[in-house]
Amino acid sequence: MSIENQLAEHRLYLLRFARLQLRNDAWAEDAVSETLLAALSKPQSFANRSQLKTWLVGILKHKVIDILRQRQREVALSDDGSDGSQELDSLVFRSDGHFAAQPADWGNPEQDLNSRQFLTILEACAEKLPPAMGRIFLMREWLEMPSEEICKELRLTQTNLYVQLHRARLRLRECLELNWFGNKPATT
């Protein structure tokens, strides 16, 4: 199979990954196109040291970061500055700061990470995050950008960044408990 055909097989996955990161179809298309062009221009750098998909995602991560830097998008919350996080905090925590309910038993998270069903649900949960919060979470956790760089790019304080990341993790936890851990399929 030619390299072009192999790359074409991964295009839809790369596009979904880029859309999740950028939340803009045009930018995602650009990032994937640039990724595929980079892979085609230097196929010798692949050298079968990893899976082709892993190599392409590595290239795509850099392209997504480049696009975020070029666009210098600002995080825009709703007009009143509320993203519903205070309500979530009051449902998850008691007034003394402790969890209102014991977290569900998550079993073996490492095993779940190898499950395609789990990754599909995780992506769906990440897509449900409010846009500003989702962007911050994805930049930090999936693109592995340093906190200082995210703060600079999005003009956030370190404190605001950590609050947003905390709230995003709480929402993801809630979503995963509802859609995966509380309703885990029999086979993984």
N, C-alpha and C positions, 0 to 999 in steps of 0.2 A: 504494500500500500504506500502511495506517495506521501511525502510530508504534507502536501497541501490537503489531501484527503484526511489525514490524521488530525490536522489543525481544525478542519471544518467540523469534525466530529465533536470537538470540545467547544465550539463557538457558542452554542446555546447555554452551556453551563457558565462560561465566562461572562456572557451577557447578563445572566441572572445575578451573578456575583457582583458585577459592576453596577447594575441597577440598585441592588441592595445597598451598596456603599454610597453611590452618588445621588440616588433618588431623582435622577433626571435622565430620561431615555436618550436624548441626543448626546449628552456627555458620556453615558455608558457605551453607546455605539462607537463614539470616538476612541474611548479607552480600549475597547476590544479590538477595533481596527488597528490601532497603534501597536497593541500587543502582538497581534498576528503578523503584522508587517515586521516587527522586531524579530519575531521567531523565524520568519522566512528569510530575513536578511542575514541571520547568523545561526543557521541550524547546527553548526559545529560546536557552539557553546552548550548545546544540550548534552551531548556525549553520553546519553543513557545513564547518568549518575542518579537519576530519580525517575519517577513516572512522568510522562509527558504532561499530564494534567497539572501535576505539582509544579513543574517548571513554568508552565504558562501562567498559573495563578501567581507565582512569584514575580513574573514580569508585569502582570496586570496590577498587582499591588502598587508597584512603583508608578505605573501610568496613572492610577487613580489618585495617588498622592500628588503627582505633578498637576493633574487637572484641578484638584482642590486648591493647590497653591496658585495656579493661574487665575482661577475664578475668585479667589479670596472672598468666598461667600461668608456672609455674616449669619449667625444663628439668630433667627427671629422667632420669638415666642408670640403667643396670641396677644391681642391689644392690651388686655389687662395684666399681662405678664404671668398668667396662670396657665399651667399645663396639666392641672388636675392632680399634681403630686401631693398636695397637702391632704386631699381626700384619701389618697392611697396610703399615706403615712398614718392617718388616723385609723384606717381599717387594719393595718398590719401591726402597728405598735400601740401599746398602752401608754397612758400619760407618764409613766415612770421610765419609758424608753425600752422596755422589754417587749418581746414579741407577744402579740395578742393570742396567737395560737401556735402550738408546736409545729414546726415545719414537717412536711411529709417525709417519710423514709424514701430516699432517692436510690436505694439499692446500690448498684455498682455503676457510677457515672462513667468510668473509663470504658466499660463494656458498651454503654449506651452511645458513646462517641463514635463507635465503629458501626452503628446502625444508621442506615440511610433514612429510615423513618424518623429517627430522632433528629437528624440534621435537617430534614424537611420541616419538622415542627419547630425547631429552633429558628430557622430562617423565617417562618411565618410569624413567630412571636416577635422577632426583631423588626419585621416590617410593620407590626402593629404599634411600635413605639412612636410617640409624637416625633415629627420630623427633626426638630432641633436636638432632642434627646437621642434619637436614633443615630443621627450623624455623629454626635460626640462619642457615643458608645462604640460605633463601628470604627471610627478613627483610632480610638485607643485600643480596643480589644482585638479587632480583626485586622486592621492595617498595622497595628503595633507602633503607632506614632508615639513619640515621647510626649508626656503631659505638657512640657514647656512649649513644644512646637504647636500643639493643639491650641493652647491658650493664646499664643501669638497669632496663629492663623484666624481664630474665631474671635479674638479680642475678648477673652474671658479671664477672670481671675482664677488662680489655682483653687480657691475655695469653691467658686461656682462650678468649676469643672468637676471637682470631687463630689459635690452635691448632685449634679446631673448624672454622673456615673452611678452613684449610689441609688438614685431613683430609677435609673434604667435597669439596674440589676434587680431591684425589687419587682419591677413590672415583669421582667423576664422570668423571674422565679415564680411569680404568681401564674403567668401564662403556662409555664412548663408544668407546674403542679396541676393545673386544670386539664391540660391537653396531653400530658405524657405520663408523669409519675402517678397521678391519681387514676389514670385510665390507660395504663401500660398494656400494649398488645402482648398476646401470649407468646409470640415468636418474634425474635429480633433479628 
